[in-house]
Amino acid sequence: MGLLQRHCTHRGTSLEFGLISERGIRCCYHGWVFDVDGRILETPGEPASSTLRDRLCQGAYPTHELAGLVFAYMGPPDRRPAFPLYDTFDLPGFTLEPAGKFMLPCNWLQIKDNSMDPVHTSFLHAISSGYQFTEAFGALAELDWEDTPYGMIYIATRRIGDLVWVRVCDFMAPNVHQFTREIEEASREKIASRPVIIRWAVPIDDTHTWNMELAQVDPAWGLTPAEIARPGFGQSNDRPYEERQAHPADYDAQSGQRAIAIHALEHLASTDRGVLMLRKIVRDGIRAVAAGRDPRSCCASHGRRSPPIRRTRC
């Protein structure tokens, strides 16, 4: 399996209309055949003496498949890191399944900003819009953030009656985060649950982003593939505008920051420390790549499993 540059190196026709062959893909326009590594296998109509197939190649990128998602590496071939294997890819009693895929009309970074902004859960998902998950989210949390070898985490601690609920979520640089189930009543003492949703923000362009998810699913839940693939409440524009205006959720808050959030117009507060830390991680990674170094997440992965999430009691 491989990923090829979209436009044919011959005359620029999109290979999305190509014909899948035994080896690679055949361009619909003039029949040139490209292998998964970009080599040209056939140039129909050219004389036998033609050297085009030896002198040219199609842009190609190596891929890795995991649980129904295909990942592409687009960096220098000699700097390709091992595919990161997070410990949450393999949870006893759960199966890893492809889950939600939904598009937001905004820049990818403001979507990731949201992942390290735990205070928004109390307002956007509870106080402002009505309880979208559980009433426990309406309690304002004590907040903390910590760096990790692969990114950062937030720690949101809420007092619910006589109990203390601790929720921990991860950000893995540059565009991944994972979180536990939102249905938590915090009504009894128990061991904290592991993250069950892993989400990638994949830029389409500067102002459009795909969110792609894998989910850990308990077979006992009896969910169908269609139910697993359905985006969570408020993650997409699947509700009428009037309903979204009355009960806004993540889609509305994130895309409502403009197609590209203007940081110079913000007035950040103490609860935005996690957002500042996330942006610094991304900025440092960009500078590292520009200087020929590996960004943080590449140095941390190399095929090793990520450190386990601490277990807490609520």
N, C-alpha and C positions, 0 to 999 in steps of 0.2 A: 504494500500500500504506500502511496506517496501523494504529494500535493504538487500540482503544476501551476505555473503562472497562467493567469486567465487567458491572455491573448496570444494566439498562435504566432510563433516567431517568423512564419512565412509572410502572411499578409494581414495579421492582426485580428482575425476573426476569433470570437470568444469560443473557447473550448468547452463551455457549458453546453453547447449544442453538439459536441463531439460524440462519436460512437465508441463505446467501450469495446475493446478488442481483447484477444487472449493475452497480449502483452501491451499494456498502456491504453492510449486513447487515440482515435483517428479523427482528425479535424474534418468537420462536415464540408468545408469549402473546397479543398483540393486534395483531401485524402492523406495528407502527411500523418505519419504515426509516431507518437512520442511515448517512450518508456517512462516508468514511474520516476526514474532518476534524471529525466530530461534528455536522454539520448534520442536521436532521431533514428527510427528503425526503418522507415520507408519514405520515399519521396516520389510517389507515382507520377508518371509522365516525364520525369527527368531522364536524360540519356544514361546508359550504363556507366559511362565514364564520369558522371557528375560526382563531385566531392562535397556537395552541400551537406550531406548527412554526417560527414566527418568533420566539417569545419564549423557547424552550427550546433546549438543545443537550445532546449527550452528551459526556462527558469523552473527549478524544482526544489522541493523542500522535504526533508524526512519527516515521517509522522509516527505517532504512537497511539494505539487504540486502548481505551479503558472504559469498560462498562457502557459501551454504546456511544461514547464520545471520541472524536478523533482530534488529537493535538498535533500541531505542526511546530517545528523548530525552524526559525528564520534567521538565526545568527550565523557567525563564521563556523564552518564545518569543524575546524580544529578546536573550537571552544565549546562544543556541544556538551552540556552537562547531562548526567543521568536523569532519567525521568523521576521527579520527586514522588516517593511513596509515603503518603501520610498515614499515620496509624488509624485514622478514621476511615480509610478505605476498606478496612477489614475488621468489622465489629462482630463478635460472636452473637449468633441468633438473628442477624440482619443480613439482607442481600443488598448489594449496591446496584441501584437502578438509575437509568436516565430519567430526569425529572423535568422541571419547568424550563421552558425556553421562551423568552419574551423580550420585546424590543422597547427601549425607552428613547424618546427624542431629545437626548441631551448627551453631554460629554461624559466619558467613562469615569473621570476622576471624581466628579461629585457623587456618583453612585457609590464609589469606594469610600468617600468621606463619610457617608451615612453608616457604613459598617462599624466605624469606631466612634459613633455618636450615640451612646446608650441613653442619654437623657431624652432623646426624641421619642423613645418607646412609651414614656409616661404621658406625653402630650399627644403626639400624632396618633398613637394607637389606643389611647384611653381617654384622657381628660378632654382633649379638643374635639375628637370625632366620635366619642362613644367607645365602649369597650370592644375593640376588634378581636382581641385574643381572650384575655381573662382580666378580672378586676385587679388581680395582683399587680399587673403592670402599671396601674394607676398610682401606686406608691412611689414617691420620688426616691431614687437610689443614691447611696454614697458611691462615688465613682473613683476608679483608679485605672491606670494604664501601665503596662510594662512592655519593654522591648523583649523580643525573643530572637533566637538565631535566624529565624526565617521571616520575621516581621514584627508583630506586636499583638497584644491581647487587651481587651478591656475587662474589668471586673466591676460589676454592678451589684451592690449589696443593698437589699431592701429588708426592712422589718415588717413582717406581716403578722400582726397579733403577737403571740409569744414566740414566733419562729423568725429565723433569719434566712432569707433566700439569697443565694449567691449565684449570679449568672455570669458565665465566662464565654466570650466569643473571640475568635481568632481572625487576624488579617495576615495573609501570606503574600509577601510582595511578589509582583507588583499589582496583581488584579484578582486575588482570590480571597474569599472569607468563608467561614463556616460557623454554624450556630446550632443551638439545640432547638427542640420543638417549642413553639410559642404557647402551647396549651399547658400552662403550669399554674395550678391553683395555689401552690405553696401552702397547703392545708395540713401537711403531715411531714414528719421527719423522714428523710430518705437520702440515699446516695445520689449525688448529682448525675444527671444523664449526660452521655457523650454527645458531641455534635452529630446531627443526623442530616443536615443539608450542607453541601459544599457548592459554592457558587462562584463562577468566573464572570467577570465583566469584560466582554470582548468588543473593542472598538470596531464599528463599521466604518465610521469616518469621525470627524471632529465633533459632530452633533448628533450622532446616533450610536446606540450601544446595544448589543445582545447580552442579556443575562442568560447564562447556561448553568444548569444545575445537575448534580448527582445527589441522590437521596439514599439513605440507609432505611430500608423498609422491613418491618417485622411481618413475615408471612401471615401471622395470626390476625393482622388488621384486615385481610381479605380485600386489599385494594386492587383494582384493575390497572393495567398500564395507562389507560386514558386518565384515570383518577390520579395516578402518580405524576403524570406529565402536566396536570393542570396547575397553572401558576397559583401561588398563595394569594389570599385576599389582598386586594389593593396593589398587587405587583405590576399589573398591566392596565390598559385602558378598556377592560372588558365590561365596565359598568357605564351607564349613561352619564353624561356630563353633570346633570343636575344632582345625581346621587353622589358622584365623586366630589362635587362642590360642598354638599351637605356633610359628607363623611369622607374627607380626603385621607389618602394613605400614601405609601412610599412613592408610587408612580407620580402622584400629583405634587408632592413636596419636592422631589428630586428634579423632575422636569420643569417645575414651576420656578426654579432658580435661574431661569434663562437657559437657552440651548447650551451656552457655555457660561458657567458661573463666573462673575467678575470679582476676583478676590480683593481687588483694591477698594471695592465698595463695601466690603464686609466690616463688621465691628465685632470681632470674636471675643468671647467671654471665657471665664475659667472652665466652664463645662466643655469648651471646644479644644481642650488640651490634646485629646486623642486625635482630633482632626489635624492639628498642627504637627503632631508626631508622625501621622501617616503621610502627610505631604512631604515632610522632611525625608522619610524613607524613600519615597518615590524620587524626589529631587536628587538625593545622594546616589540612587541607583543610576539615574540618567547621567550624572557627572562621572560615575565610575566607568560606565560603558564608553562615554566620550573619551576617557583617558586610557582606554584599553584594558580596564580591569573588570573583574566579574562583579555584578551587583550582589547584594547580601543574600538573596534567596538561592542563587546558584551556588554560592560558597557553602550554604548550609545543607543543600540537598544531596547531590551526588549519589542518589540511590538509597541513602539511609532513611530510616523512618523518623518522622518528626517526634520531638519529645511529647510524651503523653500529657493530656490536659489534666491539671490537678483535680482531684476529686474533693468536693466539699459537701457539707450537709446543710439541709434547709429545714 
